[in-house]
Amino acid sequence: MLLEQIADYAVREQTSKLPKEVFHHAKRAVIDWYASLLPGSRVAPVTLLEQALADELDHGRARLASGRRATVRAAALINGAAAHGVEFDDIWRNAVYHPGAPVIAAALAVAQSQNAGGEQFLRAVVVGYEISTRIGEAVMPSHYKYWHTTGTVGCVGAAAAAATLAGCNREQFMNALGTVATFAAGLQQAFRSEAMSKPLHAGRAAEGGVLAALAAAKGVTGVHDMLEGEVGFGAAMSVNPDWSKATKGLGADYNITHVTFKNHGCCGHTFPSLDAVIELRNKHKLAAKDIARVRIATYQGGLDVVDNYKPEGDYQAKFSLPYVVAHALIHGSVRLNAFGPDRLNDPQLRALMGRIELSADPELSRNFPRQRAARVEIETTDGRRLAHFQETRKGDPEMPLTDGELNDKYVELVAPVLGEPAARALLAELWVLETLKNVDFEHAARPAVRAAG
């Protein structure tokens, strides 16, 4: 049975000798999560969630990004939503999945509620990533037609992380995953409006994972063939899932060492096109007035999400390939400031959007989701045709962010929230997480307590 193999791995990992490289990449994932969490915690829907769940705040042993006490489920829900709110969170490319938002939110809430140390917390993060990224691959690509992987598969990752911290045995771990798989939800329609539903997918996944794991630790049972059963997760949410991928390399090859970290503040499907137009802009010193036409050929799975020429508001703009490409050509980047009212209503930018043509490239479409690429041609007003093929995205495993670049991203996003001294103090602590006695930060900038010796 599939969950038996997965549970055997998870229980071993509670005490295994993890390679230093795995711990290093787990810390990178946590740093990247905080880079998304803190700005996301200061905007809707998270600010509204805190009001809606007021009865669950200011007591309990877990904490929100702001430092407020919270019940373990409220902390997982609110922090999970916050980490997905500004579209800067990490990606497991092969499953079109953002693992950090649900997995780390669940792990941190349970770690804080149980006064767990930094090493235990990192082990839980690793287990959550390893299990959920593989299950995500098993149900792709058909799963992505209707379902938001971060909301569905994210439930499993969150439960795996929480069950690891709860010290679940083999049977309990199977129960946790069997239960959480029936909680899985999150529809693609949430991407296609200005509504606030999409970040809630990550939050609900984190909350559901915590609930399933803590319940299993107390004896609540789950269906052990929920993934591959006749009317289970795979049958309902995928077409011919390949369950061999769910256990391939588990415990030997660590997916967490190959995670994509975002280098632009918008939907990841836009990234290869953005990387290409920024390369051409900078190489040829192009201004908006120089551009007669931009032709972008990329993969159909991405265009299904980002082919929007009339985005309404900041959220839709993050999922509009014409908008973010036009912004990058004018301003040279797409960061959080790309979605303020002045940029959204810029007539020069809107005019440039009308000169951008999108199409699906058959070869690139076939290679999705394993490859994210784009072919870009810019025709200039003086008759030049400038072309660039972006084979992968900056931030993908083939072109990763260095530790230094990750630090820069973190400071850029966190310093406006905490102030630069506090942001850098927290960053220093995150780089030595495995030495911390606990991860109960009173507020985001408070150093945790180091283990003796």
Buried (B, 14 or more C-beta within 10 A) or exposed (E): EBBBBBBBBBBEBBEEEBEEEBBBBBBBBBBBBBBBBBBBBBBEBBBEBBEEBEEBBEEBBBBBBBEBBBBBBBBBBBBBBBBBBBBBBBBBBBBBBBBBBBBBBBBBBBBBBBEBBBBBBBBBBBBBBBBBBBBBBBBBBEBBEEBBBBBBBBBBBBBBBBBBBBBBBBBBBBBBBBBBBBBBBBBBEBBBBEEBBBBBBBBBBBBBBBBBBBBBBEEBEBBBBBBBBEEBBBBEBBEEBEBEBBBEEBBEEBBBBBBBBBBBBBBBBBBBBBBBBBBBBEEEEBEBEBBBEBBBBBBBBBBBBBBBEEBEEBBBBBBBBBBBBBBBBBBEEBBBEBBEEEBBEBEEBBEBBEBBEBEBBEEBBEBBBEBBBBBBBBBBEEEEEBEBEBBBBBBBEEBBBEEEBBBEBBBBBBBBBBEEEBBBBBBEBBBEBBBBBBBBBEBBBBEBBEEEE
